[in-house]
Amino acid sequence: MGKDNQPKHRQAARDLKRRADVRQTYERLLIVCEGEKTEPQYLCEIQRTYQLATARVQVLHSRFGTAPQQVLAYALTVFKKGDRERGLHPREFDRIIVVFDRDEHRSYHAALAQADAQNGKLRNDNGAAVPVDAVVSVPCFELWLLLHFEEVHAPLQRHEALERLTAYLPGYEKGGGGYWAATKDLLDAAAQRAVRLAQATTASDGTQPYTAMHELVSRLVHLKD
């Protein structure tokens, strides 16, 4: 009787392994943020919510500085050389994503051009071309959070975005956490507003309100799909 059941046990083990392998085949993302706390914490909260393994999704802040070109340079360096301290191997990602604000950065447009020039030019450890996405917000990341609560049509400065955001999220501060949980129920409305902004302008304009955060959030939320 034991011998009759043995093949079934082996088949069940093989099926379980196949299901585990399937669960781990989603795209490997290297995400590097300008900010050291707010943006990484927000993205890591999404990562935990959807149980995205750190072996597949790495969210880092730039150690080269906060200027857009520095953020991109750090991301490319980590991709090419890995990071022994974090256990990252060279070229082990399928997509590179850099997250930075327009603000008053002088290297903003140069970074966009450089990211576009690198897009698809690098090869990963599987020999596949690697997209390089610049996920930017004009003027700042707080615009994305503000879109969860209201429409934004006219250009605004960082301090204006912060002031309007605190009306909905009292006590909001850079470096704080919990903002994914505080806004996720309004995600669809924010994404629709961000899409309308993207239809009216582009990241290259750099003056009109714009954010591509809805694209990154959607990618993370649906990554396992």
TORTOR-290451 format. One record per residue (C-alpha): residue in one letter; x, y, z. Coordinates in steps of 0.02 Angstrom, whole numbers. Example, Ala and Ser with C-alpha at 12.3 -4.5 7.8 and 13.67 -1.06 7.14 Angstrom:
BEGIN
R res      X      Y      Z
R   a    615   -225    390
R   s    684    -53    357
//
This chain:
BEGIN
R res      X      Y      Z
R   m      0      0      0
R   g    145    115     42
R   k    220     82   -130
R   d     56    126   -216
R   n     52    297   -129
R   q    233    338   -159
R   p    215    397   -340
R   k     70    511   -287
R   h    180    590   -154
R   r    318    619   -280
R   q    194    693   -404
R   a    124    808   -269
R   a    299    866   -227
R   r    337    901   -409
R   d    174    998   -429
R   l    214   1101   -275
R   k    387   1141   -341
R   r    315   1192   -509
R   r    190   1308   -424
R   a    331   1384   -321
R   d    435   1410   -478
R   v    289   1496   -564
R   r    265   1611   -416
R   q    446   1668   -429
R   t    451   1704   -616
R   y    384   1882   -611
R   e    492   2024   -673
R   r    646   2070   -571
R   l    647   2256   -535
R   l    786   2371   -476
R   i    705   2532   -411
R   v    818   2676   -358
R   c    740   2830   -278
R   e    802   3007   -257
R   g    730   3016    -82
R   e    805   2918     60
R   k    645   2884    157
R   t    475   2942     92
R   e    474   2863    -80
R   p    567   2703    -31
R   q    453   2679    119
R   y    298   2704     12
R   l    357   2578   -118
R   c    415   2454     14
R   e    242   2462     93
R   i    169   2409    -74
R   q    301   2274    -87
R   r    252   2203     82
R   t     66   2216     45
R   y     83   2112   -113
R   q    219   1999    -42
R   l    346   2039   -176
R   a    507   1950   -132
R   t    661   2060   -109
R   a    750   1938   -223
R   r    636   2001   -362
R   v    607   2183   -312
R   q    743   2292   -237
R   v    698   2468   -180
R   l    852   2575   -143
R   h    894   2758   -120
R   s   1036   2836   -217
R   r   1202   2836   -127
R   f   1278   2951   -258
R   g   1166   3099   -216
R   t    991   3163   -251
R   a   1018   3248   -419
R   p    929   3153   -559
R   q   1091   3111   -649
R   q   1163   3044   -487
R   v   1009   2936   -458
R   l   1025   2863   -632
R   a   1212   2838   -615
R   y   1189   2744   -452
R   a   1055   2632   -527
R   l   1165   2589   -676
R   t   1313   2555   -562
R   v   1215   2436   -451
R   f   1147   2348   -604
R   k   1318   2326   -685
R   k   1422   2289   -531
R   g   1297   2224   -405
R   d   1306   2264   -220
R   r   1396   2137   -112
R   e   1333   2218     48
R   r   1153   2189     -6
R   g   1187   2021    -87
R   l   1149   2087   -261
R   h   1238   2010   -410
R   p   1284   2103   -570
R   r   1148   2113   -702
R   e   1021   2010   -606
R   f    873   2124   -647
R   d    750   2132   -792
R   r    706   2316   -776
R   i    788   2472   -701
R   i    674   2608   -631
R   v    736   2775   -568
R   v    619   2885   -465
R   f    655   3070   -448
R   d    571   3241   -438
R   r    581   3391   -553
R   d    601   3519   -414
R   e    740   3639   -464
R   h    862   3504   -519
R   r    977   3567   -656
R   s   1012   3391   -717
R   y    828   3344   -735
R   h    817   3351   -925
R   a    991   3277   -947
R   a    941   3129   -838
R   l    785   3100   -942
R   a    889   3099  -1101
R   q   1018   2983  -1026
R   a    886   2861   -963
R   d    809   2859  -1137
R   a    980   2829  -1215
R   q   1011   2680  -1099
R   n    839   2606  -1125
R   g    858   2431  -1195
R   k   1046   2448  -1220
R   l   1099   2346  -1068
R   r   1089   2157  -1057
R   n   1048   2060   -900
R   d   1112   1892   -839
R   n    990   1805   -956
R   g   1050   1903  -1106
R   a    888   2002  -1119
R   a    879   2188  -1156
R   v    841   2289  -1000
R   p    718   2436  -1004
R   v    767   2592   -907
R   d    615   2688   -845
R   a    622   2864   -773
R   v    473   2884   -656
R   v    466   3069   -620
R   s    350   3190   -533
R   v    330   3376   -569
R   p    358   3462   -454
R   c    378   3322   -326
R   f    319   3154   -261
R   e    188   3240   -153
R   l     91   3282   -311
R   w     55   3096   -330
R   l    -14   3085   -154
R   l   -114   3245   -179
R   l   -197   3170   -334
R   h   -280   3042   -222
R   f   -386   3183   -151
R   e   -407   3316   -284
R   e   -377   3368   -463
R   v   -223   3471   -500
R   h   -219   3572   -660
R   a   -106   3723   -635
R   p     82   3721   -603
R   l    129   3722   -420
R   q    285   3727   -314
R   r    340   3595   -190
R   h    285   3698    -39
R   e    112   3720   -116
R   a     94   3533   -145
R   l    146   3500     35
R   e     26   3630    103
R   r   -122   3561      7
R   l    -77   3382     49
R   t    -72   3414    236
R   a   -255   3467    228
R   y   -294   3284    189
R   l   -150   3201    281
R   p   -125   3304    440
R   g     51   3287    505
R   y    122   3234    337
R   e    309   3253    332
R   k    452   3199    222
R   g    525   3037    284
R   g    362   2981    363
R   g    279   2814    332
R   g    108   2737    317
R   y     57   2840    165
R   w     18   2689     57
R   a   -106   2627    187
R   a   -178   2802    205
R   t   -210   2825     19
R   k   -229   2653    -62
R   d   -420   2657    -57
R   l   -412   2810   -171
R   l   -286   2734   -292
R   d   -403   2721   -441
R   a   -452   2904   -430
R   a   -269   2956   -416
R   a   -220   2850   -566
R   q   -359   2924   -673
R   r   -304   3100   -628
R   a   -123   3058   -665
R   v   -173   2987   -835
R   r   -265   3148   -877
R   l   -110   3249   -832
R   a     -4   3135   -943
R   q   -124   3166  -1086
R   a    -99   3354  -1066
R   t     90   3360  -1045
R   t    247   3255  -1033
R   a    391   3228   -913
R   s    503   3328  -1031
R   d    399   3486  -1009
R   g    453   3498   -828
R   t    338   3642   -783
R   q    160   3576   -793
R   p    102   3456   -655
R   y    146   3278   -703
R   t    184   3111   -623
R   a    217   2934   -684
R   m    197   2859   -511
R   h     32   2779   -562
R   e    127   2674   -689
R   l    253   2613   -560
R   v    120   2577   -429
R   s     17   2481   -556
R   r    169   2381   -607
R   l    201   2330   -427
R   v     19   2293   -387
R   h      1   2182   -541
R   l    178   2113   -545
R   k    130   1936   -500
R   d    -10   1934   -630
//
